[in-house]
Structure formats: C-alpha cells, structure tokens
Amino acid sequence: MKGYVVANVDVRDWGAYESYRSRTAAVIEQYGGRFLVRGGPIEVIEGDPGIARLIILEFPSVADAHHFYNSPEYQAILPDRLNNARSTLLVAEGA
C-alpha cells in the first residue's frame, strides 16, 4: 500500500522558509516520493480544517514515507521548517 505524508504548514517567515522549500523536492524524490499537492489554493466546502498551506506527498509505502522523514538528508533541513513555520504532519496508508 502507498504511504502519504500530509502536512499543514503555516509559514511565519517566507524568506527563511525558502531555504527549506527549495531543498525538499530532491530529498523527497531520493526516497521514492512525489508531490501530489504543494501549497496551491484550496477550496473548503465543509467545516473549518484550519489549513494554511496543504502539502500531500505520495511514497511507494508507509515505510518509505518514514525513511524519507527520518533520513539524514531530511533531518538536516527540517530545522529550517520548524524554525520558520508552525506545522502538523501525518503519515497515512493509502488504498
């Protein structure tokens, strides 16, 4: 089953966040992932999800999603997101 990383990111400092954003695609690809949604406009049709910037990544498996997140390459750039945005991430198994 595929693994998905879903993130809600509220960027506080776009200038500093760019360092993170510009380097994530290469790491995601390195671990077999790809962007399905990358912060484009969203339309809420029910409720209030509290989403600022929605990111959805697809990986071949949940294990691959975890390998990406825990990789030395991603952990090296993660502080750039944590220091410049508030975010929530989850990993979900797909059908």
C-alpha positions in Angstrom: 0.0 0.0 0.0 1.1 3.5 -0.7 2.2 5.9 2.1 1.1 9.5 2.2 2.6 12.4 4.1 0.1 15.1 4.7 1.2 18.4 6.1 -0.4 21.6 7.1 2.2 24.4 7.2 1.6 27.9 8.4 4.7 29.8 7.2 5.8 32.6 9.6 8.9 33.8 7.7 8.8 33.2 3.9 12.4 34.4 3.3 13.9 31.9 5.8 11.4 29.2 4.9 12.6 29.3 1.2 15.8 27.5 2.3 13.7 24.5 3.4 11.2 24.6 0.5 13.9 24.8 -2.2 15.7 21.7 -0.9 12.8 19.3 -0.1 11.9 18.1 -3.6 15.3 16.5 -4.2 15.1 14.6 -0.9 11.5 13.5 -1.5 12.5 12.2 -4.9 15.6 10.4 -3.5 13.3 8.4 -1.2 10.8 7.5 -4.0 8.2 10.2 -3.2 6.4 12.8 -5.2 4.3 15.8 -4.6 0.5 15.4 -5.2 -0.3 18.8 -3.6 2.2 21.5 -3.0 0.6 24.5 -1.3 -1.7 25.6 -4.1 -5.1 27.2 -3.5 -7.6 25.1 -1.6 -11.4 25.4 -1.5 -13.1 24.4 1.7 -16.6 23.2 1.1 -17.5 22.0 4.6 -16.2 22.8 8.1 -13.0 24.6 9.1 -10.0 22.4 8.6 -7.6 25.2 9.7 -5.3 24.6 6.8 -2.8 27.3 5.9 -0.6 25.5 3.3 -1.5 22.0 2.3 1.2 19.5 1.1 0.5 15.9 0.2 3.3 13.6 -0.7 3.0 10.0 -2.1 5.5 7.3 -1.4 5.5 3.7 -2.5 4.8 2.6 1.1 4.4 3.8 4.6 7.9 2.5 5.3 9.3 4.7 2.5 7.5 7.7 3.9 9.1 7.1 7.3 12.5 6.5 5.6 12.2 9.9 4.0 11.2 11.7 7.2 13.9 10.0 9.3 16.6 10.3 6.6 19.8 12.3 7.4 19.1 14.4 4.3 15.6 15.5 5.5 16.7 15.8 9.2 19.4 18.2 8.1 16.9 20.7 6.5 14.0 20.1 9.0 15.1 22.8 11.4 14.5 25.4 8.6 10.8 24.4 8.6 10.5 24.1 12.4 12.1 27.5 13.0 10.1 29.4 10.4 6.6 27.7 10.3 4.1 26.1 12.5 3.1 22.7 11.1 1.4 19.4 11.5 2.5 16.3 9.7 1.0 12.9 9.5 1.6 9.6 7.6 -1.3 7.7 6.3 -1.6 4.4 4.5 -3.4 4.6 1.2 -5.7 2.1 -0.6 
